[in-house]
Amino acid sequence: MLFNSKPTNVLAVRLLTDLGWVRGHLALQHGATLVDQLDHNDGVLRLLDVAIPSRHQTTPFMVVRVDAVRIAVVDGAEGRRSYRKVSSALQPASLLLENYTVNGHVDLGIEQRLSDVFTERHAFIHVKTATLFTEMRAGVLDELGAFSDVYVNVKRVRAACEIGSTARPEERTSRIRQSN
């Protein structure tokens, strides 16, 4: 999105960056989603009305490098405008980042495995009904909260595992087709 173009949607977002959490509003073009901004942009997110809690700072405008974003969370009911609906299956999974863990349901395409999301061209993994944890000390996690939609930077994920399901991709595909 060009900054000079007129935004038609504004999403309240929280971004976990290398410098800590940043809160602000992301201006989107009509029909664009947060995923569009994270995956198909000029390398930066332009935020308005920004707060940086750890530094007790606020500013009317901030540019954040997309590659510095570890996790993006859409605040409140805004999440439904943050992704495009596609035929997919939700796979319970745990994504491990440096000092953070995201447990939830990864939005996989038909006949996709969790490992496939690391070889695609998308920069962020969509996780629904996610719970975020931070590592307080070795082996002890502190829950940061539950969110309906979380986007995790693929390059920041150090390991991932499927949890609570043994369904193979072709079994998930069969269930999706039966429900349509």
Buried (B, 14 or more C-beta within 10 A) or exposed (E): BEEEEEBEBBBBBBBBBEEEBBBBBBBBBEEBBBBBBBBEBEEBBBBBBBBBEEEEEEEEEBEBEBBBBBBBBBEEEBBEBBBEEEEBBBBBBBBBBEEBBBBBBBBBBBEBBBEEBEEEEBBBBBBBBBBBBBBEEEEEBEEBEEBBBBBBBBEBBEEBEBEEBEEEBEEBBEEBEEEE
